[in-house]
Amino acid sequence: MRVAVLTNGPGELWGWARPVIAELRQRGHSVSLWLLPCQFASGYERTAASTLGVDKLEGPSGPLWTWRALGQEKTDCVLQLGGDLAFGRRIAAYSGAPLICYAYGWKKGMEHAKVFTAYPNMAAAIDSALGRPTAQAVGDLVKDALALERGTLKWGETGLEKASARLLLFPGSRPSIRRMTLGWLMEFLRNLKGLAPEIRVGTLFPPFVPENEFSAWSEAGLHPLKAEAGTAMKSADYALTQPGTNTLELMHCGLPALVAAPLDFLKVAPAGGLAGYLFGVPALGPAFKEWKIRKSLERYSGFVAWPNRIAGRMVLEEAVGDVKPKGVAVRVASALKDREKLARVRAELLTLSGVHGAALRLCDAVDQGQAPAP
């Protein structure tokens, strides 16, 4: 069978498409991987995608080129893992092929697709938005992606001597965020050393970031780690991270963390849709974006970390808005001293993690045209 896999950002490519492509290849299918236009892209998606062994790799390119090319591609099945469903509908219509979509929440166009998601509460939310029972929960693909990783990591080999606690830091997947994160984490580390000098830190970069970025982080004492996510997380005691797919990886690895979204970071984070274009207007755009963010934070009462959204309660600690390095250092140092709470959070995360085998069940649906029971 010819299967066209459509994906977009770094989390979707590495956390969703990677395990699905591995399963499709094992079943002998021909896989065409399309990297869709994405304002959240890191710039290294094609480099990472080239390691996945697909039969054909397209993109990322502009929306018009992608739209035209998808209207000339023949396939037997379309599997969309992220991005605007208009692209999936385009290739499916031209090929007369079924469109299968995997997502964590509702998006426009789902009424034209067979919809799968990770957890029952996500399925219920999608069904509510569509007004009918549609979505089927098959498990989290991110859990399957972590199962592909077989590496080991000894922190002593990274120049980090044995310590009472090991703290894992995340710099972000996009260059603009990493540039801001470097100075912020340097200040955080200075404050942390004053509170708990015995804590050792390592900074985990996404797998497709070039190593020539590492030198500045090494000089800052932030110890960049070249390791797979699951390997590094399972060897750490605590993490300081930003919102995103990595909070799901933390859940599946059972690693307690503080998820921080400082206002300064939110200002440089990309936005989708019309808002993204408005925020890019010279002079007025950035001011409008900051106003919009502050207004959103004033009325925000939900969660930014995926485990918290899945559980409907605070499992991972969060810090959103006017967040400063000194205050975060105090919270991290305090968290690492409470061993009983760390053990409790670790157990709760692993309970939330759910079943393994989402990629297998999703590919069964590709083969059979229906969803097998999880």
Buried (B, 14 or more C-beta within 10 A) or exposed (E): BBBBBBBBBBBBBBBBBBBBBBBBBEBEBBBBBBBBBBBBBBEBBBEBBEEBEBEEBBBBBEEEEBBEBBEEBEBBBBBBBBBBBBBBBBBBBBBEBBBBBBBBEBBEBBEBBBBBBBBBBBBBBBBEBBEEEBBBBBBBBBBBBBBEBEEEBEBEEBEBEEBEBBBBBBBBBBBEBBBBBBEBBBBBBBBBBEBBEEBBBBBBBBBBBEEEBBEBBEEBEBBBBBBBBBBBBBBBBBBBBBBBBBBBBBBBBBBBBBBBBBBBBBEBBBBEEEBBEBBEEEEEBBEBBBEBBEEEBEEEEEBBBBBBBBBEEEBBBBBBBEBBBEBBBBBBBEBBEEEEEBEEBBEBBBEBBBBBBBBBBBBBBBBEEEBBEB
